[in-house]
Amino acid sequence: QCGNVEIDPAAHTALRDGQPVELSAREFAVLLALVEVRPRVLSRLQIEARLYNWEGTLESNAIEVHVHRLRKKLGDDVIRTLRGVGYFVPAEASA
């Protein structure tokens, strides 16, 4: 649970305020990667490594796009940016 967002990795689902949120597979993977290490910060490269195992060819802003979409769907406070370092989910996220 991250504030008003609940994540079920086994079912590959996310709820916001008890309502299902439709996430793409990549969006869910980015969110899960950040939740699994919270409150640690993950850089864009670290997230790419978790998602693509360094094998995929990837636009340099793909992670930023996924984070932007997640913020629109889940609220701005669920995923935070540490400028110049990376992204993190606060220990007590509230959206």
Stockholm file with secondary structure:
# STOCKHOLM 1.0

chainA/1-95         QCGNVEIDPAAHTALRDGQPVELSAREFAVLLALVEVRPRVLSRLQIEARLYNWEGTLESNAIEVHVHRLRKKLGDDVIRTLRGVGYFVPAEASA
#=GR chainA/1-95 SS CBTTEEEETTTTEEEETTEECCCCHHHHHHHHHHHHHTTSCBCHHHHHHHHHTTTSCCCTTHHHHHHHHHHHHHCTTTSEEETTTEEECCTTCCC
#=GC SS_cons        CBTTEEEETTTTEEEETTEECCCCHHHHHHHHHHHHHTTSCBCHHHHHHHHHTTTSCCCTTHHHHHHHHHHHHHCTTTSEEETTTEEECCTTCCC
//
